[in-house]
Amino acid sequence: MKIIQWIDKFNPPLGGGPTSVLALINDMQDVKFEVVANAVYCHPLIEKYSGSAIISSFLPYDITGHLKYKGIYKALLLPYKTLSEYIRFKNKKKYLEKADYDILHVNGPEINYGFTTFDRLLHNPFFQKITNFKFVNKPKILTLHGTPSLETNNPADFYNEKRMIEMFDNIICVEGYIYEYVKKYAESKNAKNVWFIPNFVDANKFKYTLPTYNEKLKVLFIGRLDPTRGLDLLYGLIKNLPEYIELQIIGSGASIKINELDSLIDNKTNIKFYPNIQNELIPKYIENADIILNPVKVEGISRGSLESLSCGRPVIMLDKGNRYPTIHGKTGYLIKEDINELLSLPEYINDNRSELEKLGRNARKIVEEQFSTDVIIPKIKKIYENLCYQ
């Protein structure tokens, strides 16, 4: 059985999509995988990975990660980025039409991000119409890692998501709210296989450790430097940080956001900022913390929360939608989107440090039993087998 994983941004493997693909490759050693991705500078076009897996990267080079792709250059280079997306998609399509494989697994919904950027500016679905997978006459799966339309409220995003849903008969949703959204729309069109299979975590990599009691309460923020990740609350905490807290920040994002955060921190001795940290280093940072701050504004589980809970570290999240397995008072804390509530909670936590160990044990148990790779990945493999051998 050979699976082609289509994921535009794979190198370096940052974020939920690449992390999921890597886990599938590592845990299904009896399955042949090929990753179809965008070519990036300093990476070979053909790369052998774990077992029999191959990473195939397609030209032109994706300039998104280039050092010059920022500020005014980002706007000036958008036409080039859009044209390169078109050429690259055609190259991938031509390759797939001749390739030997059993299932195509697409990670979306944002394919060809240059198209998405232009269409959002136009508020009209123009370029994304080029992204079409109807040419694939083999079983194909779409994993939806998000629904941007619920954040942007942009007509172009609504159109693109619905187009993607209509093109695939097999759809995996990593969040409950995505599942409800897709199921409702899919049923209005035709019968489709729609599954809710949550994000998963490698419980061996993100292993449980007891918290170490330090003089200061160590609070760790992990996430993209993006408004939807609760940057306003993080900035509010930085400006009003109590002396008894040591704040550590692991943030990934564009240079402009990194520089903005650097300026705000302004050499504060009780704040440490680590931009664009590699994924394999994150478990150590989590283990070194007492509690994790993840004020993401979009409802759902959040991979960052799962990884932290797996390490036995309670998580602070916004009380918005279904946050399970972050349960208030059992595995973490849910707060209103209010800076005053965020500032008052650490004082309670600092006075009740022993509570963190109890919450951490509860968190680890739930993750091991319901969200570990050992539990979730077999469900995906079963879908592969049913589609391949039906």
N, C-alpha and C positions, 0 to 999 in steps of 0.2 A: 504494500500500500504506500503510495507516494502522495504527499500533501504539499501543495504550493501555498505558502503564506505570503500574501500581498500586504506589505506595510511600507508606506513611503519613507518615513523617517525611522531608520533602524540603527544607523551608526551616527553617534554613539547611542547605545541602548538606554535612553533616558525616558522615563514616563511609563504609564500603564500598559500601552500597547506593546512596545518592545519587550518589557518585562514579562508579559504573558506569553509572547512567542518564544522567548528564551526558555521559559519554564516548560512549555510543551515539548520543545526539542530535547531538553535534558531529561525529561521524565518518560518520554516515549522512544526509547532507544531502538525498539523493533520497528519503528515507522520511519520511512525516508522523508525528510523534509528539505524543501528548498525555499529560501526566502527571496522574494522579488522586491527590491528596494531601490531607492534613489542613490545614485553615485554621489559620494562626498569626497572632498579633498583629503589626501593622506590615507585613503583606504583602497585596497585592491578591488578591481571590478568583480573578480571571482575569488571567493574566500572559503576554504574548508572550515567547518565548525565541528562541534561535538558529534561523535559517531559518524553517520553518513551524511549529515546535514551540509548544505552548501548555501552560501550567501551570494546571490547574483545581483549586482548593482548596475543600474542602467544610466547611460549618459543622456543628455548633458549633465554636468555636475550641478547638484543642488546648492545654490548659493546661500541658503537660509542660515547655515552655520558659519559662513565666512565672516572674518573679523570686520570687513568693510560694510557688511549688510546691517547698517544701523543708521539712525538719524535721517538726514536728507538723502543719503545714498539708498536707503530702503525704498523711498518713494521713486527715486530716479531709476532704480533697477527693477521696479515692478513689471514694466513691459517685457524686459528680458526674462524675468522669472516666469511670467505667464507663457511666453513663447517656448521656453525650455521645458515647461510642464507638458505642453502640447507634444513636442518632439519626443520627450521621454515616454509619455503614455503610448504613443504610436509604436515606439520601440518595444515596450513591454507587451503590447497587444500582439505584435508580429511574432515575438518570441513564444507567447502562450499558444498561438495558433498552431505552432509546430511542436511544442513540447509534449513529452510523454508524462502524464500524471493522472491521478484518479480523482482528486478533489481540489478545488480552488477555495482557499479560506481568506477572505478579504477583511482587513481590520479598518473600520471606519468610524464615523461617517465621512470624515474630511479627507477625501482623496484629491490629490493635485491642489495643494493649498493656495497656489498662485491664482487658480481659477476662483477659489472661494473668496480670496481677498478682493479681487476685482468685482465679483458679483455682489459682495456686501457693499462696496462703494456705490454700485449702480442701483442697489436695492432691487435687483432683477436677476433672475437665473439665466444667464447668457452663456458663460464659458463652461459651467459645470455640465451642461448638456453633452459636452464632448466626452465626459467620463461615463462610459457606457459599457456594461459587462454582459450585454445580451449576446455578444459573439461567442461566449463560453457555452459549449454544448455538453458540458460535463457537470456533475453535481457541484454546487457552489454554496458556500456558507458566508454570511456576513455577521461579524461581531461588532455590535455597537458599543463603543466605549464611552459614548456620551451623546447628548442631543443639544448641540449649540443653539438651536432655535429657542429653547427655553431660557437661555441666558441673553441672547442678542435681540430676540423678537424681530429679527430681520426676515422679510419675505423670501429672500434668496436662500436662507438656511432652511426654512420650512419646506421650500420646494425641493431642495437637494436631498433632505432626509426622506421625504416621501418617495422621490425617485429611486433612492437606494433601496428602500423597503420593497418597492414594487418589482425591482429587478431580481430579488433573491427569494427563493422558496424556503430557505433555511436560515433563521436569524437567531443569534445568541445575544441576549441582553445581560450586561454585567451589573445592572442596578434594577431594583424593583420598579422604580418610577419609569425607567426606560421600557421595561417589559409591558407595563400597563399601557403606555403610549403606543407602542408598536402593535400590541395585540388588538387594541381598539381600531387602529387604522387598517391593519391587515385584514381583519374580519369584514370590514366594509368593502374590500376589494375581492379577495378570494381566499381560499383556505391555504394557510401557510404553516410550516413548523416554526413555532416561536418558543424559545426556552429562556427561562431566567436561570442563568448559571453565574453566581457572583464571582467577583474577583477573588483570587486565592493568594496564599502566601506560603513560602517555603519555611516551614516551622523549624527545620534544621539550620537554615541560614539565619533566620531571625529567632534565635533560641532564647529560652527563658533564663533570666538571671535575677537574683535578688537585688533590690535597690540598695545603694550605699548611702548612708546618711551623712550628708555634708553640712557644713555650717550654713551655707546658702542653699535655698531651694533652686534646683536646676530645672529651668523650663526650656524646652526645645521646640522650635518652630521648624517644620519641614514642608516645603511646597514651592510651587511656581510663584514668582513675583508678579502676580496678576490680581486685578481687583476682585475677581470671583473667588480668590483664595483668602479673602478677608484681610487684605493689606491695610485697610483703614484701621481695623482693630489692632493689628500688629504695630502700626505706627503710633497709635494711641498708647499702647503699652510701653513702647520705647520712650515716649515723651514723659511718661509718668511712672517709670519703673521704680518700685520700692527697693531700698538698699538690701533687703534680705533675699532678693532674687538675682540669680545669675541667668541671663537670657542668652541662649545659643540659637543661631539662625542658620539653617541650611536652605538656601534659596537658589533656584535656577531661573534664568531669564535673560532678557536682552541687556546689553551693556548699560543702556540708559536707566533701567530699573536698578541694576546693581550699583551704579554710581549714585543714584538718588538715595538708596538705602545707606550707602557708605556715608553720605553727607549728613543724614539724619542721626546716625550713630555717633559721629563726630568724636571718636576716641573715648567713648564712655568705657570705663574699665570693667564694668559688670555686664558687658555685651560682647559676644564673639560672633562674627559673621564669616560663614564658609560658603562662598558662591560656587555653584556648579560642581558639587562633590560627586564623584563616581559612585554608582549604585552599590558596588561591593563594599564600600566603606561605611555606608549608612548604619548597619547594625551596631557598630561600635559606638557611634554617636548616640543612638537610642539607648543603649545599655548604660551610657554615662549620665543619662538624664533621670530626673525624678518623675516628670510628667511631660506630656506632649501637648502642644497647642496646635490645633488644626481647625481654624475657624472658617472652613470652606463654606461658601454661601449657597452652593448648589446642593440639593438634597442627595442623599445616597450614602453608601458605605465608606468609600474613599480607601484606596490602596494604602496610603500613608498611615491611616488609622489602623488598618489590619496589621501592618508590619509592626507598629508600636505595641498593639495589644498582644501580639505574638511574643514579644520580648518581655511581657509582663509589666508594661508601662501604661498606666491609665491615660486617657485622652480627653482633652477639652474640645468639644465641638458645639456648633450652634444648634439649638433645638428647632430644627427645620426638617420636616418629613421624617422618613424612617431612617434612623441612624444605627440600627442594630448591626453589629454587636456592641456598639458604644451605648451602654445603658446607664442612665443617671444613678449614681450612688452604688452601682454594682461593678461596672468595669471602667467607668469614667464619669465625666460631668457634662451636662448639657445646659447651655446658657442662652439667654436672649442676645440678639444682635445689639448689644449695648456696652459701651466701653466701661461704664461704671460697674456693671455686673462682672465684667472681665477683671477689673482691678480689685474687686472685693473678694473674688474666689480664691486667689493665691494666699490671701491672709488666713482663710479658713484651712486651706491645705497645709500651710506651714505650721499651723497650730495642731494639726492632726496627722502628722507624718506617718504614723503607724497604719493609718487607713489605706495608704498607697499600696502597701504590700498585699493586703487582703483583696483590693480591687485588681491588682496585677495578677494574682493567682486565678481569680474568676475569669479574667480576660483570656489568659493563656489556655484555660480549659475549653472555653467556647471556641476559640480559634482552632485548636487541635482537632476538636470533634466535628466542626462544621465548615471551616474555611481553609484547611491545609491543602497542599497540593495532593496529598494522598487521598483526600476525599473528593476534590473537585475535578482533577484532571481525568480520572477514569470516566466521568460523565461525558466529557468532551470526546474521549477516545471511543466511547460507545456510539456517539453520533457519527463519527468517522466510519466506524465499522458498518453501521446500519446503512449509510449512504453508499459505501463502497461495494457492499456485497448484497444489496437489495435486488 
